[in-house]
Amino acid sequence: MFGYIKAYKPELRLKEWEMYKAVYCTLCKHLGKNYGIISRFTLSYDFTFLCILNMSLTDCETDIARKRCTFNPLKKCNYCKGSDTFFDFPSAAAMIMVYYKLLDNIADEKGIKKCAYKMIKHLFNHSHKKAAQKFPQIEQIIKEYISAQSALEKANCDNLDEAANPTATALSKLFMLCADDEFNKRALERLGYCMGRYIYITDAYFDYKDDIKRGRYNPLKSNEVYTERAKIQIEACISESIKAFELIDIKRYKNILGNIIYLGLEETVKELY
């Protein structure tokens, strides 16, 4: 994912902000513990959101402990105790996602960049294999997503809806894995689809000029009308995400998730304008 799904700090209460940071730091620790120190560089707020969403559907209480940060031993951070099962799925998704993204970059790039991505991919081979064995359903979802996205890029697809569909479909399937009951699965499927479209269209819109300059694929590149409509599409994705979120039976951390959905998505876009 791309780092567009994050909280809006000014509107979070202190204890909620501390919990949000605790989940972020615990995910970092979990990645390092299970997939090696290099995996910590895949840490993002997108997967932090996925962790909180995964945790929010149960009544289990989460205890907080303070420990020293791995990267800065002089600093102490909050960590979630006894919640490893909630971090297994998001951390595996992060590992599988980065692996297939590297494969996609290797296919797209040439020369030194291609060699660099091949070297980086080698560092993630074992982590990817371990994550895929533990969560084969995530492996299949992301493999299909990258394949579909690559096909559209090779065809130079200039239809924004079609181009955004693989990302939206992948997130809808990933979000569904957080729930056990059918009602929440359907609501999460819709939320994932809308947020997937939001991520893809936002990324395409703000990378538009740079992609033109560098000769990279962008579904907006050959369609100026779509470029103007992209902002409207982004707002529509946020609106639909809010509607889907309100259907989910959230057991805990509703204020944190609500902050991200109601405020964070829009504020993140405003920062980029």
Buried (B, 14 or more C-beta within 10 A) or exposed (E): BBEBBBBBBEBBEEEBBEBBBBBBBBBBBBBBBBBBEBBBEBBBBBBBBBBBBBBBBBEEEBEBEEEEBBEEEEEEBBBBEEBEEBBBBBBBBBBBBBBBBBBBBBEBBEEEEBEEBBEBBEEBEEBBBBBBEBBEEBBEBBBBBBEBBBEBBEEEBBEBEEBBBBBBBBBBBBBBBBBEEEEBBBBBBBBBBBBBBBBBBBBBBBBBEEBEEEEEBBBBBEBEEBBEBBBEBBBBBBEBBBEBBEEBEBEBBEBBBBBBBBBBBBBBBEEEE
